[in-house]
């Protein structure tokens, strides 16, 4: 039997070792694994209330860490949300939120994208000695002026390694998939083609009747221009499958078009290999899934497994992928030295249907969805952090936080300094996550739809109440619907929205589903809240400056000379990954 003195010595040694582990975790540079889902609804995950779709790995992650219940995307669509996530700034500050040619980057061969002068958290951590990588979706541009200048490419924004899709996953990426890209934009192009055609006919009639002093050479040039314009865009839509659905490794095109069904296994493989390669040095890895964006293409291992059809299958497949990435961290003994984060870029897509069956996400009790910047369903997303020994386990925080907060949080923990030459809208989450403070640093958050401010959120520090003021809301169609089913997404301006004067006011603390708007008759706080938020909006708008618009009509217009091509344009196809590794999860 051990003596009391021996037991005391063992106890002291164990306590000292535990303290050393905690101190090492607190003061050494952690690894970062930031996992971002695509179009995932907050109501699709078990730990956020779903009891029919199985997400055991994400649920376990939340159990081992902190779950944020009021985590907010800075925009309700991919491109602006991801720009804000990477830079810690509202998308309009980098020209990625104000639009003229669409609300997201629609093609790969465009000149728009995340500007080279923007600073991402990857750029800062790269300078701090981190090995940085992004696996999966980028959707922030490729080239600026000439093919392969790669000014918007991930490797130009602080990443050492990129394996994935420079654009996004569209229906067109699945052979035979129905075109989904910007129906209004296609209608505008059709109108422009008809206009050119009628202009040529008018010139021919004018020439024959001597009403227009114009030469046949001029008429021929106009007709040729119209023909080339028409054939170019016809080919573009017809060859979307080959020209925009691309798998890349750094600057090299591996598949064109990419095989969608093979991608889940490859994302897992590349993520695990990146972690293995860099286990001895601090690393930052962004794992950016195309799940659960349409088209829904579950692998054979998950097809037909869920109770919610193909969408549920894909959610459960994504959960398995999350578990595979986490297991790579844990199996290598990196659990206590790695901060893991999981979120979605915005809410679930309500308008996506296969016949009468909805194939988009579920946003739980929250109203609205993807594309809607004001209603909670479009911007409230899952937010989970795990860092054992540093961040408490099984903890829920109901304070307003933002995807933009990852920028200052990661930069601070990685030993970097925030830029002082620009406005950073995100706030360091570390004090909140470690419970050194109980309040979010965000008193106000502003919710933009493109260039239009649709809503603003005020979190009262003293009372803890959270208010939401709506200046404009989507005009749902048909009447009584919960989305805009006559189009792919709800619009942001003019006839697509309903302007509210006076604004709508909700107290999210007691009415998170935004069902009961308050008025001066029902709330004594009504005028006070509206005036306080109005003042905050005015102060916020003073910080907005004019910058080049990356989503302008010209910058978001497809340009053949900027189109990445594996081969000789327009014959772009290759498969360099056909026999590279396992394609089955």
Secondary structure by P-SEA (a helix, b strand, c coil): cccaaaaaaaaaaaaaaaaaaaaaaaccbbbbbbbbbccccccccccccccccccaaaaaaaaabbbbccccccccccaaaaaaaaccccccccccccccccccccccccccccccccccaaaaaaaaccccccccccccccccccccccccccccccccccccccccccccccccccccccaaaaaaaaaaaaaaaaaaaaaaaaaaaccccccaaaaaaaaaaaaaaaaaaaaaaaaccccccccccccccccccccccccaaaaaaaaaaaaaacccccbbbbbccccccccccccccccccccccaaaaaaaaaaaaaaaaaaaaaaacccccbbbbbbbcccccccccccccccccccccccccccccccccccbbbbbbbbcccccccccccccccccaaaaaaaaaacccccccccccccccccccccccccccccbbbbbccccccbbbbbcccccbbbbbbccccccccccccccccccccccccccbbbbccbbbbccccccccccccccccccaaaaaaaaaaaaaaaaaaacccccccccccccccccccccccccccbbbbbcccccccccc
